[in-house]
Amino acid sequence: MLSNNELSDFLYKSGATLVGYADLSDLVIDELQYGVSIAVKIPPEIITSIHNGPSRSYFNTYHELNNRLNDLAKKGAEYIGNCGYKAFAQTTDAVQEDDAYRTRMPHKTVAVAAGLGWIGKSALFVTEEYGCALRLTSILTNAPLETGTPITESHCGNCFICTEACPGKAISGKLWTPDLDRDEFFNPIACRKKARELAAQRINEEITLCGKCIEVCPYTQKYISESK
């Protein structure tokens, strides 16, 4: 029998910052109807380094955290498999974006369904404790886990800081709701275009990397302030 507490303890000891469990039965059509959301925080000093654009330290940390998350997802899936259930680790090499920059089951969809946070106006996952300063991964499984309560409304309110700060003008300022399609409040093409331009200018890398909306989010700033 798979225990939420035992799996959570295993993932936290392996380096996870947040772990949550989601019922995805309304979102998927196969047997993998449960999700494990795993988040790792971005260090405060890395966030402050991108005030004037993407930095080399942010670039390095971005890849380091992706590798750590891949490892966590694989270890978690193996743990679940050893308990007799199916599990699919949504690692960067196992999941690919389509032409519209979408995946079959976005990590942030699993995180919201697990009750860990909401989707900000920037289309990023946001939490009260860490703001947008998190990287995510997830595991899909048929293990009947005890699941959290999905968050169904934005906590961004009348804040337009990320909207005004976005160098690509990709953020409309419209509040996210679960039934609102991403493209109705956020322009991924404008974001990608500007982010790649900035990464080329600042660090000479061909990568979609900006981070301004992460840095300016009041919840992220609160996290940075409380970390000092």
C-alpha positions in Angstrom: 0.0 0.0 0.0 1.4 3.4 -1.0 1.4 6.0 1.7 1.3 9.7 0.9 3.4 10.5 4.0 6.1 8.0 3.2 6.3 9.2 -0.5 6.4 12.8 0.6 9.1 12.1 3.2 11.1 10.3 0.5 10.8 13.2 -1.9 11.6 15.9 0.7 14.7 14.0 1.8 15.7 13.8 -1.9 15.5 17.6 -2.2 11.9 18.6 -3.0 10.7 22.0 -1.6 7.0 21.3 -2.1 5.0 18.0 -2.8 1.3 17.8 -3.5 -1.2 15.2 -4.8 -3.8 15.7 -7.4 -7.0 14.0 -8.7 -6.7 14.3 -12.5 -9.6 12.1 -13.4 -11.5 15.0 -15.0 -8.5 15.9 -17.1 -7.2 12.6 -18.4 -8.8 9.6 -20.3 -6.3 6.9 -19.4 -5.6 5.0 -16.1 -3.0 7.5 -14.8 -5.6 9.6 -13.1 -3.5 10.8 -10.2 -0.6 13.3 -10.1 2.3 14.0 -7.8 3.4 17.6 -8.0 7.0 18.3 -7.1 8.6 21.8 -6.8 12.1 23.1 -6.0 12.6 26.7 -5.0 14.9 29.0 -6.9 17.5 30.6 -4.5 16.7 34.2 -3.7 20.1 35.5 -4.8 19.5 34.0 -8.3 16.2 35.8 -8.6 17.9 39.1 -7.6 20.5 38.5 -10.3 18.0 38.9 -13.1 16.9 42.4 -12.2 18.5 43.7 -15.5 17.8 40.7 -17.6 18.7 37.0 -17.6 22.1 36.3 -15.9 24.7 33.6 -16.3 23.9 32.4 -12.8 20.2 32.2 -13.6 21.0 30.2 -16.8 23.2 27.7 -14.8 20.6 27.4 -12.0 17.8 26.9 -14.5 19.6 23.8 -15.8 20.7 22.6 -12.4 17.2 22.7 -11.1 15.8 20.9 -14.2 18.3 18.1 -13.6 17.4 17.9 -10.0 13.7 17.8 -10.8 14.2 15.1 -13.4 16.0 13.1 -10.8 13.2 13.6 -8.3 10.5 12.6 -10.8 12.4 9.4 -11.7 13.1 8.5 -8.1 9.4 9.2 -7.2 8.2 7.1 -10.1 10.5 4.2 -9.1 9.3 4.4 -5.5 5.6 4.2 -6.7 6.5 1.4 -9.1 8.1 -0.6 -6.3 4.8 -0.3 -4.4 3.0 -2.1 -7.3 1.6 0.8 -9.3 2.2 2.4 -12.7 4.0 5.7 -12.8 5.2 8.0 -15.5 7.9 10.6 -14.7 7.3 13.8 -16.6 10.9 14.6 -17.1 12.3 17.0 -19.7 13.3 14.2 -22.0 10.0 12.4 -21.7 7.7 15.3 -22.3 7.8 17.6 -25.3 5.9 20.8 -26.1 3.8 21.0 -29.2 3.8 23.8 -31.7 1.6 25.9 -29.4 4.1 25.5 -26.5 1.7 23.1 -24.7 2.3 19.7 -23.1 -0.2 16.8 -22.5 -0.4 17.5 -18.8 1.4 20.7 -17.7 3.3 20.5 -14.4 1.5 23.6 -13.2 -1.9 22.1 -13.9 -1.0 19.2 -11.6 0.3 21.7 -9.0 -2.9 23.7 -9.0 -5.1 20.5 -8.9 -3.0 19.5 -5.9 -3.8 22.7 -4.1 -0.3 24.0 -3.9 -0.9 27.4 -5.7 -2.6 29.2 -8.6 -1.8 30.5 -12.1 -0.7 34.1 -12.1 -1.4 36.7 -14.7 2.0 35.8 -16.2 0.8 32.2 -16.7 3.4 31.1 -14.2 2.6 29.0 -11.2 2.4 31.1 -8.0 2.4 30.2 -4.3 2.0 32.3 -1.2 5.3 31.3 0.2 7.6 31.3 -2.8 5.8 33.4 -5.4 6.9 32.4 -8.8 10.4 31.4 -7.6 9.8 27.7 -8.2 10.6 25.1 -10.9 8.1 22.2 -11.3 7.9 18.6 -12.3 5.3 15.9 -11.9 4.5 12.2 -11.9 1.4 10.6 -13.4 0.2 7.4 -11.7 -2.7 5.1 -11.1 -1.9 4.9 -7.4 -5.0 5.9 -5.5 -3.4 8.7 -3.5 -5.1 11.0 -1.0 -5.4 14.3 -3.0 -5.4 17.9 -2.1 -8.2 20.5 -2.8 -7.7 22.3 -6.1 -7.3 26.0 -6.1 -9.9 27.5 -8.3 -9.2 31.3 -8.2 -6.3 33.6 -8.6 -4.8 35.4 -5.6 -3.3 38.1 -7.8 -6.2 40.5 -7.4 -5.7 44.0 -8.8 -1.9 43.7 -9.0 -0.6 44.6 -12.5 3.2 44.6 -11.6 4.1 41.7 -13.9 1.9 43.1 -16.7 3.7 46.4 -16.6 7.2 44.9 -16.2 7.0 42.3 -19.0 9.5 43.3 -21.7 7.6 41.4 -24.3 4.2 42.8 -23.4 2.9 39.3 -23.3 0.8 39.6 -20.2 -2.7 41.0 -20.7 -3.5 41.6 -17.0 -6.6 39.4 -17.0 -7.1 37.2 -14.0 -6.7 33.4 -14.5 -9.6 31.1 -13.8 -9.6 27.3 -14.3 -11.9 27.5 -17.4 -9.8 30.4 -19.0 -7.5 29.2 -21.8 -3.9 30.4 -21.4 -3.9 32.2 -24.7 -6.8 34.4 -23.6 -4.7 36.1 -20.9 -1.1 35.4 -22.0 0.8 35.5 -25.3 3.4 32.7 -25.3 4.8 33.7 -28.7 5.5 37.3 -27.6 7.1 36.0 -24.4 9.3 33.5 -26.2 10.4 36.0 -28.9 11.5 38.6 -26.3 13.0 36.1 -23.9 15.2 34.6 -26.6 16.2 38.1 -27.7 17.2 39.1 -24.1 19.1 35.8 -23.6 21.1 36.4 -26.7 21.9 39.9 -25.7 22.7 39.3 -22.0 24.4 35.9 -21.9 24.9 35.0 -25.6 22.7 31.9 -25.4 19.9 30.7 -27.8 17.4 29.9 -25.1 14.0 31.2 -23.9 15.1 32.7 -20.7 13.9 36.0 -19.1 12.5 35.8 -15.6 11.3 39.4 -15.2 7.8 38.3 -14.2 9.3 35.9 -11.6 11.4 38.7 -10.1 8.8 41.4 -9.8 6.0 39.3 -8.4 5.1 40.7 -4.9 4.9 37.1 -3.6 8.4 36.4 -4.9 9.7 39.7 -3.4 8.2 38.6 0.0 10.0 35.3 -0.3 13.3 37.1 -1.0 12.8 39.6 1.8 12.0 36.8 4.4 15.0 34.9 3.3 17.5 37.6 4.3 
